[in-house]
Amino acid sequence: METVDTVVIGAGVVGLACAHSLARAGREVVVVERESAFGTGISARNSEVIHAGLYYPPGSLKARLCVAGRERLYAWCAEHGVSHARCGKLVVASSAAQLPALLAIAERARANGVHDLRPIDATELAKLEPALTGHGALLSPSTGIVDSHGLMRSLLGEAERHGAMLALGSAVVAGHAETDGIVLRTGGAAATELKASWVINAAGLDAPGLGRAIAAPASAHAPRPHYARGVYFSLAGKSPFSRLIYPLPEAGGLGVHLTLDLGGQARFGPDVEWIDAPDYTVDPARVERFASAIRRWWPDLDATRLQPGYAGVRPKIVGPGEPDADFRIDGPAAHGTPGLVHLYGIESPGLTSALAIGDLVAAIVAGGRG
C-alpha cells in the first residue's frame, strides 16, 4: 500500500486551490480525480462570475470567503495571466415594490465588507444600459468574469510546481480511518489502496456520498445531498448590455440573470429546478419561462434569439423550501476524525472563494485539528 502525506479528492477549482495551498506549505500532495481530465464537473458548468459578496449572511463562511477570495482571485489572475474582466454588474429592481429589497442587499453588502456598491436611480440606469428597464439598481463595480478553465490550469500548474501530483481516472470508492491515517481505495484501471495522513474531500456533488463511504466517526456527520439543476440559454447575436444584469435573488439561487463571457457573448441563467439525481439535460421548452423572466427587465427581448445552452447542478445540502445553507468545511474539530476534512455544499460563490477556501483548508491541516 502506498503512503502519502495528503490526498485531495476532486480536481475541480476548489480541489486544485486546496492542492496549491497545501503544496505551497510544503505538504506532499496527490490529487485524485475520477474523470480523465481536471475540472469537468461543477467547475465546468457555472456562470464564471467573480462575485463581490453582496448576498450572504454577514459572518458566514460564504460572505467571508467570497470577499477574501475575490481580491485573491483578481490578484492571481493578474499575476498568472488568467483571462478575466472586472466588468461590473447591476442588481435591478423591476418594480417600485422591490426597491426596499435593494436597500436590504446594500446593507448586507456593507456588513460583509463590500464598500463600493452604489445605488442608482432609473434615470442613471437608462444611461448606463439603455436596453434595460428598471425602477432602480445597485451597481457593483467589483463583480467580474473569469476563464474558469484557465484558472484551473494555472492552479494545477502552480500546485505541480510545488511538488503536487495529479492522478486522473482514480475514483475513490471507499475508505476507512486508522489510528495513524486514512486509507482510501480507488477504482478504475489501476485500482489501489492509498494511505494518507490527511484527506481533503473536495468532490463537489459526490462529497456527501464520500463522507459516508469513508468509514470513520465523521461519516455520521455527512449531510444528505440535494440537487438543484440550473439551465442556461445563450443569446444569438450581439448583446445590448455591457455589464452583468441580475434581478433580485429567488429561492435556491440568484434568479435568471444575464452574464457575459470574455468574448462578449451573452447567456441567461441559471434557473432553479430540484431534481433527484445529477442530470444535465437542457429542455428547450424552458425557453418560455426564461423569456418571461427576462422581459421583466428587458421588455424588448426577441425570444427567438434564445438558444439552449448547457446545465449545471448545484451541490445543495438542504432541500427545497429550506433556508440556504452555509459552506461546510468540516475538519477534525467538527467531526472527531483526525486527518479528515470534508467540504460540503460548496456551491456559488465557490469559484470566487476557491483561493480563500484553499488557504483555510491549509490552515486546518497546519493546526492539526481544525
C-alpha positions in Angstrom: 0.0 0.0 0.0 1.3 3.4 -1.0 1.5 6.2 1.6 1.4 9.9 1.1 1.1 12.9 3.3 -2.0 14.5 1.9 -4.7 13.4 -0.6 -7.1 15.9 -2.2 -10.2 14.2 -3.7 -11.5 16.1 -6.7 -9.7 18.2 -9.3 -12.2 21.0 -9.7 -11.4 24.6 -8.9 -11.7 24.2 -5.2 -9.8 20.9 -5.0 -7.0 22.4 -7.1 -6.9 25.5 -4.9 -6.6 23.3 -1.9 -3.8 21.3 -3.5 -1.9 24.5 -4.4 -2.2 25.9 -0.8 -1.1 22.6 0.8 1.8 22.0 -1.6 3.0 25.6 -1.2 3.0 25.0 2.5 5.4 22.1 2.0 2.9 19.2 2.1 3.3 16.1 -0.2 0.1 16.3 -2.1 -1.7 13.9 -4.5 -4.9 15.0 -6.2 -7.1 12.0 -7.2 -9.8 12.6 -9.8 -12.2 10.0 -11.2 -12.6 11.7 -14.6 -10.0 11.6 -17.4 -9.3 15.4 -17.1 -9.4 18.0 -14.4 -12.3 20.5 -14.0 -15.0 18.6 -15.8 -17.7 18.7 -13.1 -19.3 21.7 -11.3 -16.3 23.9 -12.2 -17.1 23.5 -16.0 -20.8 24.3 -15.6 -21.2 27.6 -14.0 -21.5 31.3 -14.9 -17.8 32.0 -14.4 -18.7 35.1 -12.4 -16.4 36.6 -9.8 -18.9 37.6 -7.1 -18.5 40.7 -4.9 -20.1 39.2 -1.8 -23.4 41.0 -1.7 -26.0 38.5 -0.7 -24.6 36.2 2.0 -25.3 36.4 5.7 -22.7 38.6 7.5 -20.2 36.4 9.3 -20.9 33.3 7.3 -18.2 31.4 5.5 -19.8 32.3 2.2 -19.6 36.0 3.0 -16.1 35.9 4.5 -14.5 33.6 1.9 -16.2 35.3 -1.0 -14.9 38.8 -0.1 -11.4 37.5 0.7 -11.4 35.2 -2.3 -12.5 37.8 -4.7 -9.4 40.0 -4.1 -7.2 37.0 -4.1 -8.7 35.9 -7.4 -8.2 39.2 -9.2 -4.6 39.3 -8.0 -4.0 35.7 -9.0 -5.4 36.3 -12.5 -3.2 39.4 -13.0 -0.1 37.6 -11.7 -0.6 34.3 -13.7 -2.1 35.7 -16.9 -5.6 34.2 -16.5 -8.1 36.0 -18.7 -10.7 37.9 -16.7 -12.6 41.2 -16.7 -13.9 43.4 -13.9 -17.0 44.3 -15.9 -19.3 45.1 -13.0 -23.0 44.2 -12.6 -26.4 45.7 -11.9 -28.9 44.3 -9.5 -32.2 45.6 -10.8 -35.5 46.4 -9.2 -38.1 45.7 -11.9 -40.8 47.4 -9.9 -41.1 50.1 -7.2 -42.1 47.5 -4.7 -38.7 45.9 -5.0 -36.7 49.0 -4.1 -36.7 48.2 -0.3 -35.2 44.8 -1.1 -32.3 46.6 -3.0 -31.6 48.7 0.2 -31.5 45.5 2.3 -29.0 44.0 -0.1 -26.9 47.1 0.1 -26.9 47.0 3.9 -25.9 43.3 3.9 -23.1 44.0 1.4 -21.7 46.8 3.6 -21.8 44.4 6.6 -19.8 41.9 4.5 -17.1 44.4 3.7 -18.3 45.4 0.2 -17.9 49.2 0.2 -18.0 50.1 -3.5 -21.7 49.2 -4.1 -23.6 52.2 -5.4 -27.4 52.7 -5.7 -28.5 54.3 -9.0 -32.0 55.6 -10.0 -34.0 54.8 -13.1 -32.6 57.8 -15.0 -28.9 56.8 -14.5 -29.8 53.2 -15.1 -31.2 54.1 -18.5 -28.0 56.0 -19.3 -25.8 53.1 -18.3 -27.8 50.3 -20.0 -30.4 51.8 -22.4 -32.0 48.5 -23.2 -32.7 47.8 -19.5 -35.9 48.7 -17.8 -36.0 49.2 -14.0 -37.0 51.4 -11.2 -33.5 51.5 -9.7 -30.5 49.3 -9.3 -27.3 48.6 -7.3 -24.1 49.0 -9.3 -21.4 46.5 -8.2 -18.0 47.5 -9.8 -16.2 44.6 -8.1 -18.1 41.9 -9.9 -16.4 40.3 -12.9 -15.9 37.3 -15.0 -13.1 34.8 -15.4 -11.9 32.0 -17.7 -12.6 29.2 -15.2 -10.6 26.6 -17.2 -7.6 28.9 -17.5 -7.9 29.5 -13.7 -7.8 25.8 -13.0 -5.0 25.2 -15.4 -2.9 27.9 -13.6 -3.8 26.4 -10.1 -2.7 22.9 -11.3 0.5 24.3 -12.8 1.4 26.1 -9.6 0.5 23.1 -7.4 2.7 20.9 -9.6 5.5 23.4 -9.4 5.4 22.9 -5.6 5.5 19.2 -6.0 1.8 18.1 -6.1 0.8 15.3 -8.4 -2.5 14.7 -10.3 -3.9 11.1 -10.7 -6.7 11.0 -13.3 -9.1 8.1 -13.7 -8.8 7.4 -10.0 -12.3 7.2 -8.4 -12.3 6.9 -4.6 -14.8 4.1 -3.9 -14.3 3.5 -0.2 -12.0 4.2 2.7 -11.6 4.0 6.5 -9.8 5.7 9.3 -7.0 4.1 11.2 -5.1 5.4 14.2 -2.3 6.8 12.0 -4.1 7.9 8.9 -6.9 7.5 6.4 -6.9 4.5 3.9 -8.6 5.1 0.6 -9.5 2.5 -2.0 -9.5 3.7 -5.6 -11.1 2.0 -8.5 -10.5 2.4 -12.3 -7.9 0.7 -14.4 -5.3 0.9 -11.7 -7.2 0.0 -8.6 -5.1 0.5 -5.5 -5.1 1.5 -1.8 -3.5 4.7 -0.6 -2.9 5.7 2.9 -2.7 9.4 3.8 -2.1 11.4 7.0 -4.7 13.9 5.7 -7.6 13.5 3.2 -9.4 16.5 1.8 -12.8 15.7 0.4 -13.4 18.3 -2.3 -15.6 16.0 -4.5 -18.4 18.5 -5.2 -21.6 16.7 -5.9 -20.1 13.5 -4.6 -18.8 14.9 -1.3 -21.7 13.8 0.9 -21.5 10.3 -0.5 -17.8 10.1 0.1 -18.3 11.5 3.5 -20.4 8.4 4.3 -18.2 6.0 2.3 -15.1 6.7 4.3 -15.7 4.7 7.5 -15.0 6.9 10.4 -16.8 8.8 13.2 -17.0 11.7 10.7 -19.4 9.7 8.5 -22.2 10.2 10.9 -22.0 14.0 10.3 -22.3 13.8 6.5 -25.3 15.7 5.2 -27.9 14.4 2.8 -27.2 15.6 -0.7 -29.8 17.6 -2.7 -29.5 18.7 -6.3 -30.7 21.9 -8.0 -30.3 21.9 -11.7 -29.7 25.3 -13.4 -30.2 25.7 -17.2 -28.6 28.3 -19.3 -29.8 29.8 -22.7 -27.4 31.7 -24.9 -28.3 34.8 -26.8 -27.7 34.7 -30.6 -26.1 37.8 -32.0 -24.8 40.9 -30.2 -25.7 41.6 -26.6 -27.1 45.1 -25.9 -25.6 45.0 -22.4 -22.0 45.8 -21.3 -22.5 44.6 -17.7 -23.9 41.6 -15.9 -27.6 42.0 -15.2 -29.2 40.4 -12.1 -32.8 40.5 -10.9 -33.4 40.2 -7.2 -32.5 36.8 -5.7 -35.0 34.0 -5.6 -35.3 30.8 -3.5 -32.4 28.5 -4.3 -30.5 30.9 -6.5 -29.9 34.4 -7.8 -32.7 34.4 -10.4 -32.4 34.2 -14.2 -29.7 36.7 -14.9 -27.5 37.8 -17.8 -23.8 37.1 -17.8 -21.2 37.7 -20.4 -18.3 35.6 -21.4 -14.9 37.1 -22.2 -15.8 37.4 -25.9 -18.9 39.4 -25.1 -21.4 36.6 -25.8 -24.4 36.8 -23.5 -26.1 33.9 -21.7 -29.1 33.8 -19.4 -29.5 31.5 -16.3 -29.4 29.6 -14.3 -32.9 28.9 -13.2 -33.6 26.5 -10.3 -35.1 23.0 -10.7 -34.9 20.5 -7.9 -34.1 17.0 -9.2 -33.5 13.6 -7.6 -30.0 13.0 -9.1 -27.5 14.9 -11.2 -28.8 15.4 -14.7 -27.5 17.9 -17.3 -30.4 17.8 -19.7 -31.5 21.1 -21.2 -35.2 21.1 -22.1 -35.7 23.6 -24.9 -39.3 24.1 -23.8 -38.0 26.1 -20.7 -37.3 29.0 -23.1 -40.8 30.4 -22.5 -40.2 30.6 -18.8 -36.8 32.2 -19.4 -38.3 34.8 -21.8 -41.0 35.7 -19.3 -38.4 36.3 -16.5 -36.1 38.3 -18.7 -38.8 40.6 -20.1 -39.3 41.9 -16.6 -36.1 43.9 -17.1 -35.6 43.6 -20.9 -39.0 44.0 -22.4 -37.7 44.1 -26.0 -36.2 40.6 -25.8 -36.8 38.7 -29.0 -37.3 35.1 -27.7 -36.3 33.6 -31.0 -32.7 34.6 -30.2 -32.6 32.4 -27.1 -30.8 29.1 -27.8 -30.4 26.1 -25.5 -27.0 26.2 -23.8 -25.9 23.9 -21.0 -26.9 22.9 -17.5 -25.2 22.8 -14.1 -26.2 21.2 -10.9 -25.7 22.9 -7.5 -24.4 20.7 -4.7 -27.0 21.6 -2.2 -27.0 20.2 1.4 -30.6 21.5 2.1 -33.7 20.8 0.2 -36.5 22.9 -1.4 -38.2 25.3 1.0 -35.3 25.3 3.4 -33.1 28.3 4.1 -29.8 28.2 2.1 -27.0 26.5 3.9 -23.6 28.0 4.5 -20.5 26.3 3.2 -19.5 23.4 5.5 -15.7 22.9 5.9 -15.7 20.2 8.5 -12.3 19.4 10.0 -11.5 17.1 12.9 -12.8 19.6 15.5 -16.2 19.3 13.8 -16.5 15.6 13.4 -13.8 14.0 15.6 -11.8 12.1 13.0 -8.2 13.1 12.8 -6.7 13.8 9.4 -10.0 14.3 7.5 -11.5 17.5 6.1 -14.9 17.4 4.3 -16.0 20.2 2.0 -19.8 20.1 1.8 -22.2 22.4 -0.1 -19.6 24.3 -2.0 -21.9 25.9 -4.5 -21.8 29.6 -5.5 -19.7 31.6 -4.6 -17.3 28.6 -4.6 -15.4 29.7 -7.7 -14.8 33.2 -6.3 -13.9 31.8 -2.9 -11.6 29.0 -4.1 -8.3 30.5 -3.2 -9.6 31.6 0.3 -11.0 28.1 0.8 -7.6 26.6 -0.1 -5.9 28.8 2.5 -8.5 27.8 5.2 -8.0 24.1 4.5 -4.2 24.5 4.6 -4.6 26.3 8.0 -6.8 23.4 9.3 -4.1 20.9 8.3 -1.3 23.0 9.7 -3.2 23.3 13.0 -3.7 19.5 13.2 -7.3 19.6 14.5 -9.3 22.2 12.5 
